[in-house]
Each structure stands twice: as structure tokens, then as C-alpha cells.
Amino acid sequence: MGRWEPDARERLVRAALDLFAEQGYDNTTVAKIAERAGLTKSTFFRYFPDKREVLAAGQDTLRELIEEGISAAPATATPLATVSAALEAAAEAFTPERRDLGEKMRAAIAGSKELQERDALKRLGLTSAIADALENRGVDEVTASLAADIGVLALKRAQFYWSQSTNQKTFRELALRSLDELRATSIALR
């Protein structure tokens, strides 16, 4: 493929994940990723500051969708109903053609301490964004933090099940089911 062909960002993500699976994160260089994608090293750096950030490729889009979902929730919605609206909005990012990336991403993260740390920071950032958006709606800090934690856990569980090759459900179905299960479990903690 020529370096001017479309979908360079997606090609870089796929190439990186394939290489991480084949030879490990530490043994994969930016040059190898660019070569596998049929692009140049300088093209890689137009999209990502380093190879670690390849795994956060959709994070900004996901955050925007979640914040839009929170903003669009009815003013009378409870904090968890608002989180539910956020998860429904986030489902837009989880298209069928991206399903195979989930397992590859999990494997790459599991094999690297550096990526585990990056993933943890990514989740903290998302949790903070949800909590802030809830607080902006007038939800108190403790409730907003708890709802955000539950929402991110539901998102994580939905991502896991959605990316399974045997899964037949949409991300939306899995996210809402996960949120309902976590809500029921939290009630049972009394």
C-alpha cells in the first residue's frame, strides 16, 4: 500500500496490535509498525507521539461521545440513568469492524507493565471526565464519583464481552446489561 492511501490511523493501530501480538510490545519499534502498515515513520508521528499511544487511539472520541450522552440525558435523570445515556452514546464507537481489536488490545496490555499503567491512567481519565460531567449537572461529588466508577466498570465489562469472537450482542446491549448488573450488585451490598 502506498503511504497516501486512506485510513492511515486505522492501519497503524492494526499493524501495531499485530506486531505486539507477534513479537511483544517491547520488541516492536515505530519503524516496524509504520513498515507493516505500509507507511513511513514520519506518518506514524503525525498520528501518535509514541507507540504506547496507539492503544489510546479512540480515547478522545469515546470521551466526547460519553460527554455528549451525559449532556443529552434528561434533566430529571438519576445519576445512573445519565451514565446509561452516556454508555448508549459510547456504543457508536464500537462498530462490528473494530470488534477484533479488543482481544488484541487486551493481550498487548496484559503483556506489558508500561501498557497496563497507560490503560489504568486512561480509565482514571475517563472516570474523572464522567464524574466532572455529572457534577456539572448538579450531582454531588461523592455520588458523581461512584456513578462514574460504576459506569467505567460497566464499559470495561462490555468491552470485554463485546470483543469475544463468540459474542452475538451489540455493545449497547452489553453495556446496559453490565450497568444493570452492577446497579443490582451495589444494592445488594447493603
Secondary structure, DSSP 4 states (H G I P E B T S, - for coil): --TTSS-HHHHHHHHHHHHHHHH-STT--HHHHHHHHT--HHHHHHH-SSGGGGGGTTHHHHHHHHHHHHHHS-TT--HHHHHHHHHHHHGGG--GGGHHHHHHHHHHHHT-HHHHHHHHHHHHHHHHHHHHHHHHTT--HHHHHHHHHHHHHHHHHHHHHHTSTT--S-HHHHHHHHHHHHHHHHHHT-
